[in-house]
Amino acid sequence: MKVYRSKIYEALHEDFKLHLEMGGITQERFDEFERDAFKEVPDAPTPQGRVAHTPAMATASPGTQAHSVK
């Protein structure tokens, strides 16, 4: 899985894509930027038989949520 090396690379990525589309940089330069911007990290293994965590509010029934004050 690819992840950004830093928040700076993440922020610059959209700008580099726009410069490529407008002809401000070459495809070669964009590819070079992407090689620098990303790093490979191993995918986290999913334990067998476990259900993905769901936030409590997403699974709570409407009757368990706090009532608003009028």
Secondary structure as GFF3:
##gff-version 3
##sequence-region A 1 70
A	DSSP	beta_strand	2	4	.	.	.	ID=ss1
A	DSSP	alpha_helix	7	22	.	.	.	ID=ss2
A	DSSP	alpha_helix	27	37	.	.	.	ID=ss3
A	DSSP	beta_strand	38	40	.	.	.	ID=ss4
A	DSSP	alpha_helix	56	59	.	.	.	ID=ss5
A	DSSP	three_ten_helix	62	64	.	.	.	ID=ss6
###
